[in-house]
Amino acid sequence: MTSQVTGRLEPYLRARAWLPGYGYTYGGEQEETAKSFRMLGVAAVGAVLLIFLLLLTMFDSLLLSTLVILAVPFALIGALPGLA
């Protein structure tokens, strides 16, 4: 519900000519959602780095570890439609 209201209000707020010193920010649920997505991005990057370090430890080869990490998007391209 909040995203629907924000979606309808956003074009109006962006088109408005704000006087110097005035503006708008989102608070409440919208602010918490944005903060959660930022933290999720940080966690995803940390997880990929941790997996890379584990692969590096297992294979003892930078080339093999890099190839495995680079193959993941290709595996997802094939796996997600298969699961759907």
Protein Blocks (a to p, Z undefined) as FASTA:
>chain_A
ZZmmmmmmmmmmmmpccdehiacddehjllmmmmmmmmmmmmmmmmmmmmmmmmmmmnop
aklmmmmmmmmmmmmmmmmmmmZZ
